[in-house]
Structure formats: structure tokens, C-alpha cells
Amino acid sequence: MTTDTGEFAGHGGKIAWRAWQPDTTPRGVVVLVHGVAEHSGRYEHVGTALVDEGFAVYSFDHIGHGLSEGAAANIGSMQAAADNAATLLELAGTAHPGVSKFLLGHSMGSLAVLHLATRGPVDVAGIVISAPPLDIPLGNPIQRLAAPLLTRFAPNLGVLTLDSSTISRDPEVVRAYDDDPLVFRGKLPARTAVEILQHTALVKQRLGALTAPLLVLHGTADLIASPSSADLLERDAGSSDVTVLRYSGLYHEVFNEPERAKVLGDVTDWLAAHVTDQ
């Protein structure tokens, strides 16, 4: 396996990206889009698992996240997040011409992927969605009403705290998350919260336009993104090829639960079954 890093001029600022690649020609390319407050480096084990099965994996840090530019945890816009995912998809495809391309998004990253895939055609062989936040208990009603004003006049004002104990049942994962200097541990800024809320509503209206093969992963004990989000995708996605895997008792980060080997095996099996001749 080889690793690579780089930057590109993204929508909203300079974007840092990284890649994990097999030493031989990959059977497919996966662009992985991370969630809110975290960064692409937390997915090294995911990249390694996919590389072991012959896939090249590219990921980037959202604006305001990790090593990319921007105000802390402020994604700027979901449109920009989707545009940056599209840019990296093009970059990865150019680096590995003639192989199947896939998108994989977790949490807020899955919302960016869904936004990208429902606003127009996307040249991918399949899409993997983890813990989609289409039904989210994000903030109380007063916070929801005030958020649009805050995003206009105080976009970086913190409005919501994420409880790290709800990401995984593995205490080592929670400890590493809390100690990671590239993980944002303050209150999420108003701009990010509003972008998530507004695009959750928008994406739900456009799910019929989601026609690519789709794999949805969700833990049934997810307290951040309700498991009913998977039900919405299963019911409303326009694709004729939809697989939903519900993991009993797992928390929000299914790739970081004690059962991660099973989850990653399910993903690599699905990807392998959807590789197409180019």
C-alpha cells in the first residue's frame, strides 16, 4: 500500500486530501467524505481495509475541518462540500482511468454525497451511505428558529455540542476522538448546523433522483442520526438497486464500533459486486 497527500483549490478555500492506494492497478476508486467536526485521517483503517481488497481510496478534509482552510467546523455551504467531493472524484478518476468510481459518505459527509448525487448526474458505479442524517434530533425548537438569523449575522457562533460518547461503544475510539487535535470539540457553528438542516430537507425532496446503486449502513442505536433515515432512503430512493444494512445495537460510527470488521467486510463485498467493466 502507498499513501499520498495533496491540496487543491476548492470551493471555499484550500482543500487538503489524502489517499491510500494498492501497489498494483486498483479494481475501483472510492472517494470517502467524512462527517462533521472530524477529518479524513480518522479513516485510515477504512482506507487500509479497502486497499486490501484492491480499491484506491481518496478522502479530503471539508472546509473548516482538519488541514483544510476555513473557520473551525464551519463548512461554508453544503453546496461547496458537494463541489469539493466532485473535484476529488474527478482527480481520483484521472489518476486511475478506466476503473469504477464510488462515493462513500458518513453522516454529514453522506448528506454532501446525497446532495451531489441528487442535484444532477454523477459518474459512479455506486454510492455507500453511512449514518445518513435525514432524520436528526438536531437542537431544540428555539435553536432551530434562531439558527437562520445566527448563520447570517454570527455564522461562527457555537450552537450545538456533540456528545462524543455517542459515536462508538468502544471507549478507545471515544478517547482517541477526544484527544485528536484535528477533531473539533467545541459547539458546532450556526452556519454548519443550518446547512445540515436545510439540506436534509432538500435532499429528502429529491431522493427520487438518486438512481445509482446504493448501499446504506446504519446502527440501530444511533443517537445522532436517527435510524429512520435509512427507512427514508429505502422507501424513496429512485435507484432500482438499494441495499440497507441495519446493525443491531451499533452507535453512530459503524466503522469504529467493535463490529467494524463485519461492517467493512460488508462494504468491500458490495463494492466488489458493483465493479463494472469500463
N, C-alpha and C positions, 0 to 999 in steps of 0.2 A: 504494500500500500504506500502511496505517496500522498503528501499533503501540500496544499498550496494556499496562498493568501493573496489578496489584492484589493484594489479600490476602483470604483467608478464614480463618475459624476452623476449622482442620482437626482431624483425629484425631491427637493427639499434640502439637498446638501450632499457632501461626500459620503459614499456608502462603502463600508468595509465588508469584504466577503472572504469566505474560506471554502476549501474543497478537500474531499477525501476521495482518492481515486485508485482503482486497481492498477497493477503494473502492466496489465495487458488491455487490449481494446475492450471497453465495457459493453455489456449487453443492453444497457439503458442508462439514462441520466435522470437523476432525481433532484429537483430544486426544492429545498426544505425551507419553510417560512416559519420562524419562531413566534412565540406568544409575547404578551405584554410584559414589560419590566425586566425581561431576561435578555439572552443574547445567543448567537449561533454556536458559541463554544460549548454550551451545555449539551449539545447534540453529537459530541464526538463519538459516543458509544453507538448512537443510531447510525452515524456515517460508517463506522467500522463494521457494524453488522451487515449493512447493505453492500459495502465494498466486498466483504467476504462472499457475497452471493453474486458478485460480478457487476455491481452498479456503481457508477460515479455519482457522488453526492455533492451538491453545491448549496451553500447557505449564506445568508447575509444578515447583517445587523440593521434593524429598522432605524430610520431617523430617530435620534434621541435615545438610542439604545447601544449598548456595547461599545464598539470602537468607531461607530459612525458619528457624523456630526449632528448637532441639534441640541435643543434644551432637553434636560433629563426627562426621559419617559414620555416626551411629547412627540407623537408620531407625525405631527403636522396635519396629515389627512390620510384617510383610508385609500383615497384615490392614488396618492403618492406611494403608499405601501404596495398597492397592486401594480403600479407602474414599475416600481423597482424590482418586484418579483418577475415581471415580464422582461425587464432588461437582463436580469441574471439568467433567465430561461434562454434568452437569445444568446448570451455569452457562452453558456454551457453547451448549447446546441452547436455553436460554431466550433467550440473546442473538440466536440465529439460528433462530427457529422454522420448522418446515416443511421443513428440509433434511436430507439424510442425514448421520448421525453415524458417525464411525470412531474406533477406538482404534489407536494406533501405539506400540509399546513396544520399547525397546532394552535388551538384556542384563538386568540386574536389573529394569529397567522392564518388560521383556517378561514376566518372571516375575510381577510385580504385575498386569499385564494378564491373563495366563493364569489367575491366581488369581481375579480378578474375574469373568472370563468362564466359569469352570467351577464357581463356587460357587452360581450362580443365573442367571436370565435377564438379559441385558444388551441394551438397546435400541440396537443399532448395525447399520449396513448391512455392516460388515466389520471385520476386525482384521488389522493388519500387525505382524508379529513379526520383529525383527532380533536375530540372535545370541542365541537363547534359551539360558539356562544350565541346560538339563535334564540335561546330562551334563558335569559340571565337575570338573577336576582341582584342587579347592579344598582345599589343605592336605594334610599328611601324616596317616597314621592316628592318630598320637598327638594332633595338633591336633584332629582330628575327635572323638576320645573326650573330650578335655578341654573342648571348646568349650561343651557344655551347662552344665557347672559354672561356667565363666567367665561365661557370659551371665547366670547367676543372681547370682553374687557380685561380679563385676567386668565389667559389661556394656560398659564403655568401654575396657577393656584391649585394646591392639592385638594382633592375632593373625596378620594376613596382609598382605603387601606386594604391591601390583600393580606389575608392570613396565611402565612407560609405553611402552617401545619395542615392545611387542606390540600396541598399539592400532591403529597405522597404519604403512604403508610410507612415508608422506610425512613427512620429517623436520621440516617446518614445523608440521605438526599436532602432532607429539610435543613440539616446543619450546613451542608455544603452550599445550599441556596442562600441561607442567611449570611454566610461568611464570604460569599463571592463578591469581590469588589466591582464586578461589572453588572451585577444584578441590582436594580433599583429597589430600595427598601422604604422609600417614603410614600406619601399619598400620591396616587395617580393624578396627573394634572387634568384639569377640566377639559382641555381640548381632546385628549385621548379618550376620556370617558364619553364625551358627546359623539365623537367619531364612531366609537363602538356601538352606541345606542342607535344612532341614525342609520348606520349601515346594516345593523341587524334587521331593522325594519325594511330597508330597501332590498336586501338580499332575499328575505322571505317572500317578497312580492315577485321576485324574478326567478325562483327556483325552477320553474318550467323551462327556462333557457339553459339549464345545466344538463347537457347532453352527453358529456364524456363519461366513460366507465368510472364508477365511483365506489370507493371503499370508505366506510365511516366507522370510526372506533370511538367508544365511549364507555367510561366506567360508570357503573350504576350508582356509586356513592359519591359522584362528583358534586361538590357543593358550590363550585364556581360557575360552571356552565351546566345548566340542568340537562340530565339525560333525555328529557323530552325533545331536545334539539335534534337528536338522532331520529326520533319519530317523525319530525317535520321533514327531514331530508328523505327518509324512506317513503313518505307519503307523496311529497310534492316535487321531488327532483324529476326533470324531464328525461333523464337517462333510462334506457332500457336495460342497463347493466348496473344494478345497485346492490351492494353487499353491506349490511350493517352488522357489526360485531359488538355485542354488549358484554362487558366484562364484570361479572358479579362482584360487588364489594370494592372495586378499584376506585381510587380517587382521580383527581383531575389529570395528572400527568401519567398517562398509561405507559409511556416509555420509561418512566422512572419508578414504577411500582415493583415490588418483589417478583411479580409475574412477568417482568419485562421481556424475558427470553421468549415466552409464549407469544406475547404481543408482536415482537419484532419478527418472529417466525411467520406469524400470520401475514404481516405486511410483505415480507420478501416472497412468500408463496404467491400472494395476489399479484405483486409486480411481475414475477416470472411468468405467470399465466397470461399477462396482458402485454408482454413484449410482442411487438409486431415487426414484420419484415419491412424495412424501409427501401 
